[in-house]
Each structure stands twice: as structure tokens, then as C-alpha cells.
Amino acid sequence: MADEKGEETKFMRIVVVGEGMIELSRADGDGWRLGHGGDTLNTAIHLARMGRDVRYVTALGDDPFSATLRHDWAAEGIDTSLILADPTRMPGLYAITTDEAGERSFAYWRGQSAARRTLSLEGSDAVVAEAGQADLLLFSLITLAILEPEGRERLLDLARDVRASGGRVAFDGNYRPRLFADQQQARDICRAGIAVCDIGLPTLEDELMLEGTASAEAVQARWRDLGAAEVVVKLGAEGCLLEGAGVVPPPKRLSPRDTSGAGDAFNAGYLAARLDGLSPAEAAVHGHRLAGWTVMRAGAIPPRDAAMPFQAP
């Protein structure tokens, strides 16, 4: 029965909405390496590597870089049929630098990226209709921030429709101040995302910047009050806080090589385990394991290797 259940959950429809960008990164002091990344894209790739049915909703351009991104995402196992094309724009670009402790910093060029028009382009009606059939819909505060106002409202409506149809909605409160006109706008948009989600995935560091909330317990209570039924407060190297289980630490303490994408990897491990029926505490351990594998390697999405947990055969 466990195998049958595993096969059933493996093919639950996961729809991830966001922005995949061109990534520039350095490895061990060498020259810049061209790759891809983005918070929700990172999570989608991890889920696809587990053999999950993952469809990514975004927009790319009609240019060689966009063609390469689409090809590379499909090669990772992502269903790219819901990716729209904007012939007037190109993908966003970002560069990653890391310090000696593995902590990362980012520089972005995304102001006119194609992804900003994802849910207002021709063809978006069909994409929204297909996405509405999701068993799990995932998006982030970054997703809401980069969308045009019309697209943002369409995404919030889509989340309501998924829930009304019996699916679940996960929302990551990934806060990047530069994406907003001011802090109040960011707060309002984040609260709108929380109100339509079942599973909330805030990070304490982000919540401190955005709302001034200094304790994980207060973050958890605030997200619950705003509508999220299940809240996982990510605490970095300390683990995560779960209601009823307290702080769930990682299996072991690590000295990271690169923390890029750690939270995105955690999201993938956690959400996949929850779809499989595992408890939040068990799912948190899965999230920690995948995040731990990620931070010991360079880049937000390291190449697969034999040590990568939960990968499909």
C-alpha cells in the first residue's frame, strides 16, 4: 500500500508561479558561470528532480537566452507547457557573490523582465485555467512583487480557485525590499498572499525586516491570524519552528559553502513530504536534508550527484 500511495502522490499536479532568471555565479574564484535560478524556479527544479509532476508558470522572451532556459528547465523534468512568450522582452538577470562563510549577496537586472507580464500576456487565460486544476499551487512574495497589478490580482484569484477546488496553496514570504515602492506596499501585498494560502513558509529574517517581528512564535501567530492554516517559520541554521512540535533542527550542523537557494530547497523537501502524507515534523526533516545538500555545493541549484536526497531513479 505504501508503494501505491507513493505512486499516487508522485503524480499530484504541482503548479509553481514565478520568475526564472539568468544566473551569473563564481565557483572557487574562477570566472563567471552562466546558469539559471530564482526562488520558485529553484523549488520547482528540486521537486522535478524527485520525479514530481511540476509545471512552471512564467514568461520568457523570444531570444536565444530564453530558448536555453526553456530547454534547460525541461531537461530538469519541469513541464514547460505553461510558459508564455513575450517577444518584446527578455529574462531577468542576477549575479551571486559569496563571502568566506558562504553567505550570499545578489545584484539584479530584472526591471523589464518578461516574467512581469506573465498573467497579462495573450494566452494567459488558458494558463490560468490549466493552473486552476493544481493539487498544489506555490508562489512567493517575489512572485507577487514582480507581477503587474493585473497579474497579481489574477494570481490571488487563482489561489482562491485552487483552494475552492480542493487543492492546496503554499506561499513563501520571500522579501526583497527593492522590489517594492515602499515597506507598506510590501506589507499589504504579503498579507494578501498569506490570506489565500494553506501552507505558509515565512523566514524569520525576512519577517524582522518587513514587519519588525523578532520572534518565530510571533511570526507564526501573525501568519495564522492572517489566514494560513499551517505555518513553518524558517530559522536558517537553527532549523524551523512548527506549531505543536517546537523548533525542528537540521539533522546535523554544517559549515556551508554557499547558502544560495537553501530556503527554496527546504520548501521543496517539505512540500513533497506533506503531499506524501508525512507529518509537518517529518516533512521538516526532509526539507532540512535537501537544504543541507544544497548549501554544501556551489550555486542555488547544484548539479545532481549521488548524494542528492530524494532524487527519482
N, C-alpha and C positions, 0 to 999 in steps of 0.2 A: 504493500500500500504506500509506503514512503516513496518508492520509486515512481509510482503512478502520480502521486501528489507533486513530486518534483518536476515531472514532465509537464503536468498541468500548469504549474506556476511559471515554469520557464517560458511558456508562450503567452503569458498575460501581456497585453499590449501596453507598452510604456511609451508615452509621448513626452519629449523634452523640448522646451521652447527657450531659445536664447540666441546668443551671438557666438559664432566660431570665428576666430581671427587668425591671421598670420602671426606666428610667434618667432621672435629673434631671441636666442639664448646663447650663452657661452658655456663651454664644457672644459673644466680644468685649465682655464686661461687661454684656450685656443681661440680661433676666430669665431665670428658669429655663425650660428647654425639656424637654418630656416626650418620651421616646423609649424604646428598649429596648436591652438588652445583656446580657453575661455571657460568660465566656471561651469556652466551647464553642459558644454561640449565635453569637458573632462569627465564629468559624471556619466554622460551618455556613452562615451567610449569604454569606460570601465564596465558598465552594465552590458554593453555589447560583447565585450571580451568574456563575460560569464555565459554567453550564449543566449542572452535575453532578446526578446523582440523589441527593439528600440527604434523609434522613428524620431528624427530630429527636425524641428520646425525652425527655419531661419530663412534669410535671403542672402544670396551671393550675387556677384556681378556676372558679366559676360566677358571674362578675361582669362588669361592663362592661369593666374593665381587661383581664381575661383574654381576653374576646372580641376586643378591639382587638389585643392581642398576637398571638393566633392568626391574625387577618386579615392583620396586617402581615407576619408571617413567611411566610404563604402567598404574599403579594404579591411577596416577595423570591425566590420559587421553591422554598421548602422544602416538602417533603411533610409535612403536619401530622397524618397519619392515626395516628401512634403517640403522640400527645399525649393523656394521660389527664386526666380532670376530677375534682377533689376539691371537692365542694360546701361543705365546711366551712372551706376555707382560700382564701387569695388569693396572688398572685405576690409575690415578694420585691421590695424597692425599694432602689436605691442612688443616691447623688449623687456627681458628679465635680467636683473643683476642680483647676485647673492653675496652676502658678507661671509666672514670666516666661520660664523656659527650656522651658516646655512639659511639665514633669514633672507627673504627676497624683497626686492622693490621693483616697481613696474613703471614704465613710461608708455603712454598710449597715444595712438593716432587713429581715432575712431569717429570723429565728429560727423563725417559724411558717409558712414558705412552703409552698405546695402541693407544690413540687418535692421536698421532703424525703421524701414518701411515694410517689414515682414508681413504684418497683418493688414496692410492697406494697399498692397500691390494687386494687380489683376491676377486672379487665381486664388486669392486668399479665402474666398468663400468656401471653395472646395476643400482647402486645407483645414479650415476650422471645422467643417462638417466631419471630416475624417478624424481629426484630433478629438472630437467630442465622444468618440467610441472608446477612448482610452480606459484601461483599468487603473492606470496611474498616470497622472499629469504632473510634471515637475517644471518649475520655473524659479527664478530668483529675483531679488530686488534689482540686480543689474539688468535682468531681462526687462522689468518694468521701466527702469530708468532710460534704457536706450530706445525703447519704442516711442513712436509718435503718439500723441494723446489719443487719437482714434484707435490705434493698435493696442494701446494699454487697456482701454476700456473693453475692447473685444477679447483680450486675454482674460480679464477678470470675469467677463460673462461666460467665456469658455470654461473657466474653472467651476463656476456655478452649475453649468450644464453637466459637466463630468460628475460632479457630486450628486446632482439630481438623478443621474442615470445609474447610480450605484458604484461609480468609480471613486478613487481617492486622489486627493491633490496634495502635493508636497511643495513647500515654499522655503527657500533658503534666503535668510535676511542678509545677504552679502552686500555690505555697504561700501561704496566708493564715493566720497564726498564730491569729487569733481564732476560727477555725472548729473548733479542737481543744481538748480538755480540757488537754493539756499537750504539750510538744515530743516526748516519747517516743511518745505516741499518733500524732502526725503522722508520725513516722519509720516506725512499724510499718505504718501504712496506705499510705504512699508506697511502701515496699518491696514490699508486696503488689501494688500496681499495676504496678510495674516488672517483677515476676516473671511477669506474664501478657501482656506487650507484646512486639511485634516491633520497633516503632519508638519509641524514647524521645526525648522533647522537653523535657529539663530546661533551666532557666535558671540561669546561674552565680550570680546574685544570690540566687535562692531557695535554692540548694544551700548557699551560705555561711551563710544564716540557719538552715536546717534541720539540716544535718549538720556545719557548720563547715568544709566543703571549699572551699579557697581557690583552687584551680587548675582550669581547664577540663579538663585532661588527667586529673586525679584524679577529677573528676565522671564523665567518660566511662568510665574504668576501673571505677569503682564500679557504674555502671548496667549495664555489660557483665557484670560478675561476678554481679549480681543476676538476670540473665536476658534483658536487652534485647539483641537482635541488632544493631540499628542505632541509634546514639546521636548526636543532633545537640544540641550544647551551645550554647544561645543566649547571646550576649555583648553584647546591646544594640547600641549604635552601632558596636562593633568587628566585628560580623558573627556568625559561628558557627564552632565547631570541629567538623570531620568527621574520622573515622578514615581515615588514608591520604591525606587532602588538606590537613590542617592547617587554619588559620583561613581561612575564605572571607569576605572583607569585602563590604560593600554596594557596589553599582556606583559610588556617589558619597556624599560626606559631606553631610549635611543639617542644617539648623537647625530642629528640629521645632516645629510649632505645638502639637501635642497628642500625647503618646506613648500615649494610651489605646488599647488593642487592638493594639499593634504586634506583640507576640508571637503573638497569635491570627491576625493576618493572615499572618504568616510561616508559621505552621503550615499554613494553607490553601494557600498557594502551593507550599510544599514537598511536601505530601502529594499534591496534584493532579499535580504533575510526576512524583513517584515512581510513581503509578498509571499514568501515561503511559509509563513505562519509562525516564525520564531518570535519569542517574546522580545520586548524592547531591550532588555538587558543582554540577551543572546545576540540580538542584532547589533548592539553597540560593540561587542567584541569583534564581530565580523567587520564593522566599519573601521575599528582600530587596526586590525590586521592589514587591511588593504591600504590604509593611510600610512602605516608603518613601512610597508613595502615601498610605497611611493617616495617617501621622504629620504630613503637611503639611496636614491638614484637621482640623476640629473634630469630636470625638466618636469613640467606639470603632468605629462603623460609619458613616463619612461617606456622604452621598448619592452615588449614581453620577454620574460626569461623563465627558466624552470622554477624559480622561487615564487613567482607571482601567484597569490592565492586566488582560489575560486574560479580559475580560468576554465573555459569549456574545453573538452578534449579535442 
